[in-house]
Amino acid sequence: MPNQKKRLNAPFYSPIHRYVPLGLTLCLGIGLSVAASIVAWKWENNQTRLEFQQQADNLATTFQRQLDQYSYIAVSMGAFYAASEQITKEDYEEFSQHLLSRHAGILTLGWIKPVSASDRKTYEANMAADGVPNFYIYEQDSTGNVVKAKQRLGYFPITFSPQDEVVGFDISSHPVGETAIEKARNTGTLVATTEFSLPTNPQTSLAILLPVYRKNATHNTVQTRRQSFQGAIVSVYSVKDILATSVKGLKIDNLNFCLYNKSVPVKEHFLAFYKSSTKQIEMESGQSVCPQDLSYTRPIKVADQQWLLRFWRTPKSSGFEIPPIAGVTFLSGLLLTGTLVAYLLRSLRHTAEIEAERQKSERLLLNILPEPIADRLKQNHQTIADSFTEVTVLFADIVGFTQLSQRTSPTELVQLLNEIFSAFDRLTEQHGLEKIKTIGDAYMVVGGLPKPRSDHAEAIANMALDMQ
């Protein structure tokens, strides 16, 4: 029969509250997994950035070293001229062949000799006599055709060169060439330009000029340099070949770059573009695909000019890219969290089962004994024997129960008794009495125990009246 007494030592938390730590553990585990994966992601991105910068630095260093080596060619030729009393065509070609065999990017090595307008015919005649038939100083017209050089105050033709087709070309016939040769003569330093090319090599090229002055002559001012100017070394190189040599053997799988000459107008400062997917160097078509907001640049020094390498990295995939270490970290965190949550869930279920059994035992104990006695039994295993001098006991039977049970089915009879005794239980609690037991249709209740009270008889009487 139901009992409305409160459970002894009921837990403070409800069954739902018991799972709050489990939810917190799950949320904390997922949060830590996400945080750890973000840290791993940033670390991976930082490593990728450092690797990208290292590759870019290696390329820039190699490219700078290559340019320095090619610049040194002009210096070597200048030292050769400075150390010689007189240079012949044979001497020049013999010395230059050694350099040509070591550097594939050389387009032209030449000796430029200044020729005045009055000495032009004599110069052309001497060159023809030295084995260059039908020789004349030439230039290019606006359509790119080779024509005899126009009349002007002076010329700077290439006099010696292993490349016979450039012999006789007047460097000063092009405005950029004239400016370069004037700057080299007046400053006494290496002068570089990428704005003009030789008639035989229309590709983007780097021309470096080094002035040579008469031996033992003073050339510490502009005036003395112009007076003692003997000629100039001109060396023309293929920018594409120098770049190809620089990238060869380097690990630059996802590295792209553009090369600019920052010493010339913006419209002309693009030189080359390298795309990692094709591993090709483009000299003309690459300008439109070079991003302007690139994250990494490296300056390059070429004689008196400043070049610039701009780098960017090609993503490994076209979609959203998650670094492997970030994915592994996140999945590992979820696995550990899942394992811990599963263990806690199993423990909580076991605890819930124990709690359910304990509550079942408590309900059974409360159905047998008064709550204070049951509580004392749980706290102390000693025998309890209390005595009460005055109590009032009420025995209540259902009138006509025997006849009622004969005409009522067992199920309906049990349901009826359950309703009646439940009402009696509520009256017992209402009047502060102690239910002893039920025997068939009899209900036994006592007043004055387990806590003594002076009005026990009155309380029993009031309950009896309410039971009617």
C-alpha positions as CSV (number, residue, x, y, z in Angstrom):
1,M,0.0,0.0,0.0
2,P,1.3,3.5,-0.7
3,N,3.0,5.4,1.9
4,Q,3.2,9.2,1.9
5,K,6.2,9.5,4.3
6,K,9.2,11.4,3.1
7,R,12.3,9.5,2.2
8,L,15.2,9.4,4.6
9,N,18.5,11.1,3.7
10,A,17.2,12.0,0.2
11,P,20.0,13.3,-2.1
12,F,20.2,17.0,-2.5
13,Y,20.5,16.8,-6.3
14,S,17.8,15.5,-8.6
15,P,18.6,12.8,-11.2
16,I,18.9,15.5,-13.8
17,H,21.5,17.4,-11.7
18,R,23.5,14.3,-11.4
19,Y,24.3,14.6,-15.2
20,V,25.4,18.2,-15.0
21,P,29.1,17.3,-14.4
22,L,28.9,15.0,-17.4
23,G,27.6,17.8,-19.6
24,L,30.2,20.2,-18.3
25,T,32.9,17.6,-19.0
26,L,31.6,17.2,-22.5
27,C,31.5,20.9,-23.2
28,L,34.9,21.4,-21.6
29,G,36.4,18.6,-23.6
30,I,35.0,19.9,-26.9
31,G,36.1,23.4,-26.0
32,L,39.6,22.3,-25.2
33,S,39.7,20.2,-28.4
34,V,38.7,23.2,-30.4
35,A,41.2,25.5,-28.6
36,A,44.0,22.9,-29.0
37,S,43.2,22.5,-32.7
38,I,43.3,26.3,-33.2
39,V,46.7,26.5,-31.5
40,A,47.9,23.6,-33.7
41,W,46.4,25.4,-36.7
42,K,48.2,28.6,-35.9
43,W,51.4,26.7,-35.3
44,E,51.1,24.9,-38.6
45,N,50.4,28.2,-40.4
46,N,53.3,29.8,-38.7
47,Q,55.6,26.9,-39.8
48,T,54.2,27.1,-43.3
49,R,54.9,30.9,-43.3
50,L,58.4,30.4,-42.0
51,E,59.0,27.7,-44.6
52,F,57.6,30.0,-47.3
53,Q,59.9,32.8,-46.2
54,Q,62.9,30.5,-46.0
55,Q,62.3,29.3,-49.5
56,A,61.9,32.9,-50.7
57,D,65.1,33.9,-48.9
58,N,67.0,31.1,-50.4
59,L,65.8,32.0,-53.9
60,A,66.5,35.7,-53.4
61,T,70.0,34.9,-52.0
62,T,70.8,32.6,-54.9
63,F,69.4,35.1,-57.5
64,Q,71.5,37.9,-55.9
65,R,74.6,35.7,-56.0
66,Q,74.0,34.9,-59.7
67,L,73.6,38.6,-60.5
68,D,76.8,39.4,-58.6
69,Q,78.7,36.8,-60.5
70,Y,77.4,38.3,-63.8
71,S,78.3,41.8,-62.7
72,Y,81.8,40.6,-61.8
73,I,82.2,39.6,-65.5
74,A,82.2,43.3,-66.5
75,V,84.6,44.0,-63.6
76,S,86.9,41.2,-64.8
77,M,86.9,42.6,-68.4
78,G,87.6,46.1,-67.1
79,A,90.6,44.8,-65.0
80,F,91.8,43.0,-68.2
81,Y,91.8,46.2,-70.1
82,A,93.3,48.3,-67.3
83,A,96.2,45.8,-67.0
84,S,97.0,45.8,-70.8
85,E,98.9,48.4,-72.8
86,Q,97.0,47.6,-76.0
87,I,94.1,45.2,-76.6
88,T,93.6,43.5,-79.9
89,K,90.6,41.7,-81.2
90,E,92.2,38.3,-80.8
91,D,93.2,39.1,-77.2
92,Y,89.6,40.2,-76.4
93,E,88.0,37.1,-77.9
94,E,90.4,34.8,-76.2
95,F,89.7,36.3,-72.8
96,S,85.9,36.5,-73.3
97,Q,85.6,32.9,-74.5
98,H,86.6,31.7,-71.1
99,L,83.8,33.7,-69.5
100,L,81.2,32.6,-72.1
101,S,82.0,28.9,-71.4
102,R,81.2,29.3,-67.7
103,H,78.0,31.5,-67.9
104,A,75.2,30.4,-70.1
105,G,73.2,33.6,-69.6
106,I,75.6,35.8,-71.5
107,L,74.1,37.3,-74.6
108,T,76.9,39.7,-75.5
109,L,80.3,40.7,-74.2
110,G,81.6,43.8,-76.0
111,W,84.2,46.6,-75.9
112,I,82.7,50.0,-76.6
113,K,85.0,52.6,-78.2
114,P,84.1,56.3,-78.3
115,V,84.3,57.6,-81.9
116,S,83.9,61.3,-82.8
117,A,82.1,62.4,-86.0
118,S,85.4,63.5,-87.6
119,D,87.0,60.0,-86.9
120,R,84.0,58.0,-88.1
121,K,85.3,57.2,-91.7
122,T,88.8,56.4,-90.4
123,Y,87.3,54.1,-87.7
124,E,85.0,52.3,-90.2
125,A,87.9,51.9,-92.7
126,N,90.2,50.4,-90.0
127,M,87.5,48.0,-88.9
128,A,87.0,46.8,-92.5
129,A,90.8,46.4,-92.8
130,D,90.8,44.3,-89.6
131,G,88.5,41.6,-91.1
132,V,85.0,43.1,-91.0
133,P,84.1,43.6,-94.6
134,N,81.6,46.3,-95.5
135,F,81.7,47.6,-91.9
136,Y,79.8,50.6,-90.8
137,I,78.4,52.0,-87.6
138,Y,74.7,51.1,-87.4
139,E,71.6,51.6,-85.4
140,Q,68.0,50.6,-85.4
141,D,65.2,52.7,-86.9
142,S,61.7,53.0,-85.4
143,T,60.6,49.7,-87.1
144,G,63.5,47.7,-85.7
145,N,65.4,47.5,-89.0
146,V,69.2,47.9,-89.0
147,V,70.4,51.1,-90.8
148,K,73.5,53.2,-90.9
149,A,74.0,55.4,-87.9
150,K,72.8,59.0,-88.4
151,Q,75.2,61.9,-88.3
152,R,75.9,63.2,-84.8
153,L,78.7,64.6,-82.7
154,G,79.9,61.2,-81.4
155,Y,79.3,57.5,-81.5
156,F,79.8,54.6,-79.0
157,P,79.9,51.5,-81.2
158,I,80.7,48.0,-80.0
159,T,84.2,47.4,-81.5
160,F,85.1,43.9,-80.2
161,S,82.7,41.1,-79.3
162,P,82.6,37.3,-79.8
163,Q,79.1,37.9,-81.2
164,D,80.0,39.3,-84.6
165,E,76.5,40.5,-85.3
166,V,76.6,43.2,-82.6
167,V,79.9,44.6,-83.8
168,G,79.3,48.2,-85.0
169,F,76.1,48.8,-83.1
170,D,76.1,52.3,-81.6
171,I,74.9,52.1,-78.0
172,S,74.2,55.8,-77.9
173,S,71.7,55.5,-80.8
174,H,69.1,54.5,-78.2
175,P,68.2,57.2,-75.6
176,V,68.5,54.7,-72.7
177,G,71.8,53.5,-74.0
178,E,73.1,57.1,-74.4
179,T,72.0,57.9,-70.8
180,A,73.7,54.8,-69.5
181,I,77.0,55.3,-71.3
182,E,77.1,59.0,-70.2
183,K,76.4,58.0,-66.6
184,A,79.1,55.3,-66.6
185,R,81.6,57.7,-68.1
186,N,80.8,60.5,-65.6
187,T,80.6,58.4,-62.4
188,G,83.2,55.7,-63.0
189,T,80.8,53.0,-61.6
190,L,78.8,50.1,-62.9
191,V,75.6,51.1,-64.6
192,A,72.8,48.7,-65.3
193,T,69.7,49.0,-67.5
194,T,66.9,46.7,-68.7
195,E,65.2,49.3,-70.9
196,F,66.9,48.5,-74.2
197,S,68.0,45.4,-76.0
198,L,70.5,44.7,-78.8
199,P,69.1,44.2,-82.3
200,T,70.0,40.5,-82.2
201,N,68.4,39.9,-78.8
202,P,65.0,41.5,-78.5
203,Q,64.2,39.5,-75.2
204,T,64.2,41.2,-71.8
205,S,67.9,41.5,-70.9
206,L,70.2,43.1,-68.4
207,A,72.9,45.4,-69.8
208,I,75.8,46.4,-67.5
209,L,78.4,49.0,-68.5
210,L,81.7,49.6,-66.8
211,P,83.9,52.6,-67.9
212,V,87.6,52.1,-68.6
213,Y,90.0,55.0,-68.3
214,R,93.5,55.5,-69.7
215,K,96.2,53.8,-67.7
216,N,97.8,56.1,-65.1
217,A,95.3,58.9,-65.9
218,T,93.6,60.8,-63.2
219,H,89.8,60.3,-63.1
220,N,88.5,61.5,-59.7
221,T,86.2,64.2,-61.1
222,V,83.6,64.3,-63.8
223,Q,85.9,66.5,-66.0
224,T,88.9,64.3,-65.6
225,R,86.8,61.2,-66.2
226,R,85.5,62.6,-69.5
227,Q,89.0,63.5,-70.5
228,S,90.6,60.2,-69.7
229,F,87.7,58.0,-70.9
230,Q,89.0,55.2,-73.1
231,G,85.9,53.1,-73.6
232,A,83.5,50.9,-71.8
233,I,82.8,47.2,-71.2
234,V,79.3,46.2,-72.1
235,S,77.9,42.9,-71.0
236,V,74.3,41.9,-71.8
237,Y,72.6,39.0,-70.0
238,S,69.4,37.1,-70.3
239,V,67.2,37.7,-67.3
240,K,65.3,34.6,-68.0
241,D,68.4,32.4,-68.0
242,I,69.7,33.9,-64.8
243,L,66.4,33.2,-63.1
244,A,66.3,29.7,-64.5
245,T,69.7,29.0,-63.1
246,S,68.7,30.5,-59.7
247,V,65.6,28.3,-59.3
248,K,67.2,25.2,-60.5
249,G,67.7,22.7,-57.6
250,L,65.8,24.8,-55.1
251,K,62.8,23.5,-53.2
252,I,60.1,26.0,-54.2
253,D,57.1,23.7,-54.9
254,N,54.4,26.2,-54.0
255,L,56.4,29.4,-54.4
256,N,55.5,32.0,-57.0
257,F,57.2,35.3,-57.6
258,C,57.3,38.4,-59.8
259,L,60.5,40.4,-60.6
260,Y,60.4,44.1,-60.9
261,N,62.9,46.8,-61.7
262,K,62.1,49.6,-59.3
263,S,64.5,52.1,-60.9
264,V,62.4,52.6,-64.0
265,P,58.9,53.9,-64.6
266,V,56.0,51.8,-63.4
267,K,54.8,50.9,-66.8
268,E,58.2,49.3,-67.6
269,H,59.3,47.9,-64.2
270,F,57.9,44.4,-64.7
271,L,60.6,41.9,-65.7
272,A,59.5,38.3,-65.1
273,F,57.0,36.0,-63.5
274,Y,57.5,32.5,-62.2
275,K,54.5,30.2,-61.6
276,S,55.1,27.1,-59.5
277,S,52.4,25.0,-61.1
278,T,54.0,25.2,-64.5
279,K,57.6,25.8,-63.3
280,Q,58.0,28.2,-66.2
281,I,59.4,31.7,-66.3
282,E,57.2,34.2,-68.3
283,M,58.7,37.5,-69.4
284,E,55.7,39.2,-70.9
285,S,52.4,37.5,-70.0
286,G,52.9,37.3,-66.3
287,Q,52.3,40.9,-65.3
288,S,48.5,40.6,-65.1
289,V,48.6,37.6,-62.7
290,C,51.1,39.2,-60.2
291,P,49.1,40.2,-57.1
292,Q,49.8,43.6,-55.7
293,D,49.1,42.9,-52.0
294,L,51.7,40.3,-51.5
295,S,53.0,39.4,-48.1
296,Y,56.7,39.0,-48.7
297,T,59.2,40.9,-50.7
298,R,63.0,40.9,-51.1
299,P,65.1,43.7,-52.6
300,I,67.8,42.9,-55.1
301,K,70.8,45.1,-55.9
302,V,72.0,45.2,-59.5
303,A,74.8,47.7,-60.1
304,D,73.1,51.1,-59.6
305,Q,69.6,49.7,-59.8
306,Q,67.1,48.4,-57.3
307,W,65.1,45.3,-58.2
308,L,62.4,43.7,-56.2
309,L,61.2,40.1,-55.8
310,R,57.5,39.7,-54.7
311,F,56.5,36.3,-53.5
312,W,53.3,34.5,-52.8
313,R,52.3,30.9,-52.1
314,T,49.9,28.8,-54.1
315,P,47.5,27.0,-51.7
316,K,47.7,23.2,-51.8
317,S,43.9,23.0,-52.4
318,S,41.4,25.3,-54.0
319,G,38.9,24.9,-51.1
320,F,39.0,25.4,-47.4
321,E,42.3,24.0,-46.3
322,I,42.7,22.5,-42.8
323,P,46.3,21.7,-41.7
324,P,46.6,17.9,-40.9
325,I,48.0,18.5,-37.5
326,A,45.0,20.7,-36.6
327,G,42.6,17.9,-37.7
328,V,44.5,15.2,-35.9
329,T,44.6,17.4,-32.7
330,F,40.9,18.0,-32.9
331,L,40.0,14.4,-33.5
332,S,42.3,13.2,-30.7
333,G,40.7,15.7,-28.3
334,L,37.2,14.4,-29.3
335,L,38.4,10.8,-28.8
336,L,39.7,11.5,-25.3
337,T,36.6,13.5,-24.4
338,G,34.4,10.7,-25.7
339,T,36.3,8.1,-23.7
340,L,36.1,10.2,-20.5
341,V,32.4,11.0,-21.0
342,A,31.6,7.3,-21.7
343,Y,33.4,6.3,-18.5
344,L,31.6,9.0,-16.5
345,L,28.3,8.0,-18.0
346,R,28.8,4.4,-17.1
347,S,29.8,5.4,-13.5
348,L,26.7,7.6,-13.2
349,R,24.4,4.8,-14.4
350,H,26.0,2.5,-11.9
351,T,25.5,5.1,-9.2
352,A,21.9,5.6,-10.3
353,E,21.3,1.9,-10.0
354,I,22.7,1.8,-6.5
355,E,20.7,4.9,-5.6
356,A,17.5,3.2,-6.9
357,E,18.2,0.1,-4.9
358,R,18.9,2.2,-1.8
359,Q,15.6,4.1,-2.2
360,K,13.7,0.9,-2.7
361,S,15.2,-0.4,0.6
362,E,14.3,2.8,2.3
363,R,10.7,2.7,1.1
364,L,10.5,-0.9,2.3
365,L,12.0,0.1,5.7
366,L,9.6,3.1,6.0
367,N,6.7,0.8,5.4
368,I,7.7,-1.3,8.3
369,L,9.0,1.2,10.9
370,P,8.4,4.8,11.8
371,E,10.8,7.2,10.2
372,P,12.7,8.1,13.4
373,I,13.2,4.5,14.2
374,A,14.3,3.7,10.7
375,D,16.7,6.6,10.8
376,R,18.2,5.4,14.0
377,L,18.6,1.9,12.6
378,K,20.6,3.3,9.7
379,Q,22.9,5.2,11.9
380,N,23.4,2.6,14.7
381,H,23.2,-1.2,14.4
382,Q,22.4,-1.7,18.1
383,T,19.0,-3.0,19.1
384,I,16.4,-0.3,19.7
385,A,13.9,-0.9,22.5
386,D,11.9,2.2,23.4
387,S,9.0,2.5,25.8
388,F,6.1,5.0,25.9
389,T,3.9,5.3,29.0
390,E,0.9,6.8,27.2
391,V,-0.2,6.2,23.6
392,T,-3.5,5.9,21.9
393,V,-4.1,3.2,19.3
394,L,-6.8,3.3,16.6
395,F,-8.1,0.2,14.8
396,A,-10.3,0.8,11.9
397,D,-12.2,-1.8,9.8
398,I,-14.3,-1.4,6.7
399,V,-18.0,-2.3,7.5
400,G,-19.3,-5.0,5.3
401,F,-16.0,-5.8,3.8
402,T,-16.7,-9.6,3.6
403,Q,-19.9,-9.1,1.6
404,L,-18.2,-6.4,-0.6
405,S,-15.3,-8.7,-1.4
406,Q,-17.7,-11.5,-2.6
407,R,-19.3,-9.3,-5.2
408,T,-16.2,-7.4,-6.3
409,S,-13.4,-8.7,-8.5
410,P,-9.9,-8.9,-6.9
411,T,-8.5,-6.1,-9.1
412,E,-11.3,-3.7,-8.3
413,L,-11.0,-4.7,-4.6
414,V,-7.3,-4.0,-4.4
415,Q,-7.9,-0.7,-6.2
416,L,-10.6,0.3,-3.7
417,L,-8.4,-0.6,-0.7
418,N,-5.6,1.4,-2.2
419,E,-7.8,4.5,-2.5
420,I,-9.1,4.1,1.0
421,F,-5.8,3.5,2.7
422,S,-4.2,6.4,0.7
423,A,-6.8,8.7,2.1
424,F,-6.1,7.3,5.6
425,D,-2.3,7.9,5.0
426,R,-3.0,11.5,4.2
427,L,-5.1,11.9,7.4
428,T,-2.3,10.2,9.4
429,E,0.2,12.8,8.2
430,Q,-2.3,15.6,8.7
431,H,-2.8,14.8,12.4
432,G,0.8,14.0,13.1
433,L,0.2,10.3,13.9
434,E,2.2,7.2,13.1
435,K,0.8,4.4,10.9
436,I,1.6,1.0,12.3
437,K,0.3,-1.4,9.6
438,T,-2.6,-2.6,7.5
439,I,-4.1,-6.1,7.9
440,G,-6.6,-7.0,5.2
441,D,-9.2,-4.3,5.6
442,A,-7.9,-3.2,9.0
443,Y,-5.9,0.0,9.4
444,M,-3.8,0.5,12.6
445,V,-2.5,3.9,13.6
446,V,-1.1,5.2,16.9
447,G,-0.7,8.6,18.5
448,G,2.1,9.6,21.0
449,L,5.0,7.8,19.4
450,P,7.7,7.8,18.2
451,K,7.6,11.3,19.6
452,P,5.6,11.7,22.8
453,R,2.7,14.2,22.8
454,S,0.1,15.1,25.4
455,D,-2.8,15.3,23.0
456,H,-2.4,11.9,21.5
457,A,-5.9,10.8,22.4
458,E,-7.5,14.0,21.0
459,A,-5.4,13.6,17.7
460,I,-6.6,9.9,17.4
461,A,-10.2,11.0,18.0
462,N,-10.0,13.8,15.4
463,M,-8.7,11.3,12.8
464,A,-11.4,8.8,13.6
465,L,-14.0,11.5,13.0
466,D,-12.4,12.5,9.7
467,M,-12.3,8.8,8.6
468,Q,-16.1,8.6,8.7
